Amino acid sequence: MKRSVYIRLLLHLTVAVVLITCLIGALVYRYTTAMLKEEIIGANGELLLQTSKIVDQSLSEVQQIATSLALNPDVVKSVWLPWNLEEEYRFLKSASDLFATRINSSNYMHSIYLYSSVNGKLISSSGITDRVDFSYRPVLERFIDRPGTWAWEAASVTGASGEHENVISFLLSVPLNQSEKKGVLLINLKEDVLYNAVVNTNNRKLGNVAILNEEGKVLSYKDKSMILEPFGQADLDQIRDAKEGYFIEQIGGEKMFVSFMRNPSNGWIYITLNPYGELFKRSHEVIRIALLISLIGLAAGVLLMVYVSRRHYKPVRNMVQSLLAYMEKPLPKAKYGDEFGFIRDSINRLQHENDEFKTKFRGQELVVRDHLLLNLLSGNVTDSDGMNGQMDYYRLDLEPNGFIVMVMRVHMPDPILTASDEQVRNMIHFHIRAVCEEALGHYGKGAYVSRFHKRDVLILNTSGTDSQETAIENVKELALRIKNEVAEQLEGISVTFGIGGRYEQLSEIALSYNEANEALLQERIAGIGSILSIHDMQVNRASRNRFIAYRQTVDKLIGDLKSGRTDQAAEAKDEMIRQLEQDGQSGFSSKSMILSYLVNALVAVRIELAGSEEPFEQEDRWHREFAKLQTLEQIRLWLDGVLDAIDGELEHKRGNKNAEVINKLAAYIQEHYREPLGLQMLADMVYMNSQYLSKLFKEVTGSTFIDYLAEIRYREACRMLKESNRNIIEIAEATGFGQKQNLIRAFKKWSGLTPTEYRNREVLGRLDSPGHTD
């Protein structure tokens, strides 16, 4: 036998060495490029995230300023009351002065406007402007026409010197809780000053970040001339579809590597621009080094090929000798051309001799049969006719039309679940399969699939029934029979069934299977051992009024929790769980929706407590844990833990910030003493119980809330009695006492005099003073 294989092996090794060398060079280049790209993307991502946080913090401060302005009494009066400039309306002047103060106290605030729909005009620090003459009117009208209480806009406005200035505007509806926009508060920010503040915060990292609006227009950049043209529509679509990423774009005639991040709240786009050639210059150097190393490796490989070829030809020769020893008759030399041909033909002969042995195992078709059923459940049906032929070939007891899928979950006692002996559990599943197959024999045509996605599945034919309702009822009777027989024959074992809808085609079996799984998810509401049908879930809908009643219970529960009434919140939760257990009118989907609404409300309270500084890992973990709960009792106990955790955080928050809260409330009282103030209103503002707030107020200030408020009003009334000629009724209204009698009682308490006697005494005191002359 000629050594033809040796020559081919030598040639193959030569080709292999060349290919491997080239492949290694290509992989090194690709790895280096990918590594550089990942490093650039990571650095740019950190850069963009830092920029987004700084900008969002600045914009959040503006939103807080706008909210405080919207709550100002003079601003609210400016929105609701008519502006009759012939009369004295000091609230307009107060609002204008307030805007001027805000603008002067901020380096990046350009202007503040307040629009009143009652008057059709705007007021700012510089005066009053008609709506038709307002230069920023399109943005104002666009905000008024669309829904929502606030919005961000960006534009270029004309300044006092006639030059165009880039501004970023925040619009807020006034009052805040009005669905109809009676007024709009508009705050313009100086874009250049704001961007310089961002850059100065971290000049080394944030020097090359640009901020774009949703249309791709440049809002902020250190040198806007570097971006000579807007991005193409394809790039903008990519940015809108992805939260963050990168692409390569020609900008100003230069190929640039653009990393981007989109802000989901306002749609703004943060990008970084890096010259592509400079970034990947190192990868070109790496490929040159790799090619040099590849050439050296190729030279060394050529020297080794002869040695390797000789060495590795020996196993081929040994294989030929072994085949000759096992063969009874040698092969004719004409049938093969070299050693590999001899080996191939020899193996073919041995394979042919084993065909008779293979036929003995053709009866082992159960695996292939189950594989066919798995394809039906998975929806892998490309050829219905071919699938029907396979069903006939494997003698499946199914007709080609009319199907309902039933999914069964088996519940075993804890000793069995924790037992290490897997054989016991396998015997239980085998027994359950026997019960199901026996029940299928009485039902009609069907097929059983064991342990598909850890659940047993029955595919049932319904071609003999006229209506869907009749078919569903027959399947329920089958499920009830299986359930009762399993309970009788296997002590402690229970099963829950999920029943899908009725479908006609083989390709739709997967749809019924998915619906059965969906119905089985409601086991935690209905309980273990239930028979759940997707059809019942679709027709049994709860009324809207019933859902609203449950939602009001949840809202009251949240209010009690925020006010420190944890026991009442827990009782409301237990009562709601009991009502859900006994409620026969609401469907399982509605009950799940109600429980999800409760969980989301608790998560919202937790987020409100944490603030924007903390990540929402706890809230995500609550959602994952809630999805795994299987019974209403488990949900009730789990909710007890959540309520205790939130109450603990509320108590901790109150303990750390009691003095700060009381000081802020005292400042609020001093500023709003003219308004009707009540202890319950202040308690609601800081999420406290009114009795607890009253006790805390006395501990921090040394005075009760009522005395503290009355003393402030009394001092202001004394000042007005001394310095003005206003009558007692006007002074009572101006200082917050309201009625004249309230003012008189306060003066009796604090000075022992009536207001008139106090004023007369002060007048006489001034007349008797040595410096007074007639």
C-alpha angles and dihedrals in degrees: 000000000000121000093241091137091061092060092048092046090053091050093047092051090052092052091044093053091050093047094045091049092051092043093052090050091049092047092049090050092046093046092049092048092047091047092050090046092050090048091050093045092048093048092046091046091054089046093051093044091052090048092048092051093050093046092044090050091052092047090046089055089052090051090052091050090049091049092051090049091049090055093050111114093224091052091049091049090050089057099046105033125071116252105237100171092189089071127058109267106169093176089072090053091044091051092048091048090047090054091048091050092051092049093048092048093055127065095204101040111107104181144333125219131183118201122201118197089197090063100025089226141104129228125204139160089279099050142272124324130189116241093239091055095046109118092210094048098123092059091046093050092045090055093046093051098050127066124257134077098243141022143174122230134175127206147138117261133186114252129213091270093053095253122127115251126192112232137179112215132204118199123196130182116239122238093034098218097048118108089202113065103237090165140009127211111207122192120187119202125202103246097201094048092046092050092048088052089053092048093047090053090066109359096172095057105028101046097105102040120120126196119212133183125234092276092054096254114148110249101170133010136140091238114018091184089073090069100061099171136021121258119269123260092253091056092048091049089051091050092049093048095048126050092216138354143111143260139179119249139172107242120176091348092303127108107242133190105224121197116189142186124189122213106225094203099060104006094242117153125222115199140175124207122211127170106251095215094054093048096054099035090106092056091060090053089050093054091053090052090046092052091051091050089047092055091050090049091049092054091050091046093055090056091051098044096079092049093046093047092053093045096048096045089071095074089052090054092047091051091053090052092048092051091050089054093053097045119089094200122032120237119254110259092230092066097067135038104199143000094286091050089052092050092047094050092044092053091047089055092049090048091051091051090054096052091093089054091052093054089065090067099048089099089068093088099128092099092052090045092053089047089058091053091048090055089053092051092045094050094244094143112132099152115036093186092051090048091052089052091052091049090054092045094053091041096237113180093233134111119220095245138053117030141179122183122212121194120202127200116199119214117200128189117264095254090059094044092052096041116114092213103098090183092072093056092045090054090052092052090047090052091049090050090053090051091050095048091049090051090048089056090060094041099053131243121006147117133235125220117192125216098351104169087347092303134096115240133200121198107201131192116228100175091117095063126082102211137033092238091056092048092050092050092051091051091049089053089052091050091049091051093051091046094052094046092049090050091050097045101035114044114217094011118118132177134206122204131210116194123200130205128280118265134175108211131066090235089059096058088092089058092055090046092053091048090051090054090048091053090048090058088070090066090101089060098040097036136236115312095032127140106223124189126192086217092061091048091054097049098038103074124165118236120255093241092055092052091048090053091054090047091052088053089054092049091051090048091054091048091052090048093051091047092054095254094129095155092055090047091052091049091050090050093050091047091051091050090051091050091051091051092051097037108109096171101060118077125234091256091055091049091050089049091052092050091047089051090054093049092048090050091052090047089052090054090050091050090048089053095046096047125203094300097072126067117245096240093126092052092049090050090052091054092050093048092048091053090057097052113109107187138039089241091056089048091051093051092044091051089053088060093047092050091049091050093050092045090052091052091047091051091047091049091050093048094052098044105033094111092043091049094049092048091052091048090049090052089048091052092050090052098042102032090122090064126077103270127184135184092237092053091053091045091054090050092059098031095247136134110259094231092050091047091051091053092046092048091054092049094051102037100027090232136081119254093249094050092045092052093043092050092053091049091045093053092049090048090052091052092049092048089054100042105032141047095223115136125249095260093054092047091050091053094043094051097046098253089114101194125056091233092058090055092048092050091050092052091048089053099045103032107012089235136097117247090254092051090048092052092046091050091052091049092050090047091056091047092051094047114112094238094056118105130178 
